[in-house]
């Protein structure tokens, strides 16, 4: 009808999508691959974007267990996803998300791939597949590894308690006894730097140890001469063993290919007399290595079964700590008396 306003005809250029319409998410055909939400891309997420929905769990305890397990594996540095050369490393959040997908869709593959990172408390996350032979196998591997680790820790703690007791007793970790056990190590750190006076003093201390009434003397105060002869014989054994170990070490060094410059530097270093401070550091290093050898079970003549299988050493640290606290308490009381 004349006078009515006809709607304007849009030109092809005007029929294009408006900016608001162009920002809408396009529909995806079933053939297109599923892509992760932008929250898990390397680009930062804006405040308007929402995280993907959490995968539901049957209970809060299961959710807590799975989240703790995923956090441990994600933080372990294990490879969780194949990447191309030049790709940016996955963030911790991206690693957790990838691990969650793997665990949800293929829990047995997850268990097989990451069992080295798991602990017995993580096994409850695989209760829904626990009847599978693969789950039973890797559960056994995880539990056995944890038991071995626990036993190693217990044994090491017991040996450390025994070490402290032996230090207090004073004989086993005396300098002379450590020299008898490891003459070459002693010579490298201490013996070669001793003066003639210090060597003589060491010999006199060994003889006094066997004198009547000395710490190493036989009961009853007799046998001083016999002990002196025994010390002389022991010294010959030490020197013979030292010579054998030095010859073996020199033979091993000759088999290695070394530059002449390295040889010259080593000769110059060995000819330089260390300072008193350096000698003290070398002595401390020798003692530290002897302690470490004892903890590692390398003292061949020591019966470790008396320590490793002895429950008395389980509480020795507690006893020592109580004694230390009592000692400091007594010091505090003495100071208060002095101030009064």
Secondary structure, DSSP 8 states (H G I E B T S, - for coil): -TT--------TTTTS--HHHHTS-----TTS-----GGGSSS---TT---------SSHHHHHHHHHHHHHHHHTT---S---TT-----HHHHHHHHHHHHHH-HHHHHHHHGGG--GGGGGGGGGGTTSHHHHHHHHHHHHHHHHHHHHHHHHHHHHHHHHHHHHH-STTSHHHHHHH-HHHHHHHTGGG--HHHHHHHHHHHHHHTSTTSTTS-TTS--HHHHHHHHHHHHHHHHHHHHHHHHHHHHHHHHS---HHHHHHHHHHHHS---HHHHHHHHHHHHHHHHHHHHTT--TTS-THHHHT-GGGGSHHHHHHHHHHHHHHHHHHHHHHHH-
